[in-house]
Amino acid sequence: VGNITIESQKEKEQLANRKNARYVEMLGGLNENELLDGAKEYLLKLKNDGVKIALGSASKNAPFILEKLGITWLFDAIVDGNLITKAKPDPEVFLKAAELLDLPPYECVVFEDSQAGIDAAITAGCGTVAVDINGILLGADKKVKTLSELL
């Protein structure tokens, strides 16, 4: 609706806060039914097999989303936008997750649905699985359309 001129850093922060508040409000109805096909079952299998699990996201809302989905308890570590300063394709999020799990990156496998995430995981030295519904992601060690394929 036309061009908006932002006058100050304070105004930018106020707009970002308003945008985030609306986003969080929209997430209010989120529940377990929104999980990707096979996601909870696969996470439960990994957990039961003793595999350490971390979530790596640039979003500062990641803990809230996990809570709404009812799966926070499945994660040993959560790395979100409050713990990192660089977004994917920078590998910071995956390096921090490996550190919190007390594992070297080469012992970690990242499940990603974006090219920037795949690129970040490769740069971090992690194994990669592309959750690639549309068949467009490149460079991953393995591709699946849904996590249920891994059960």
Summary of the structure (lengths in Angstrom):
residues: 151
radius of gyration: 16.9
end to end distance: 47.2
largest distance: 54.3
contacts: 402
relative contact order: 0.13
helix: 48%
strand: 12%
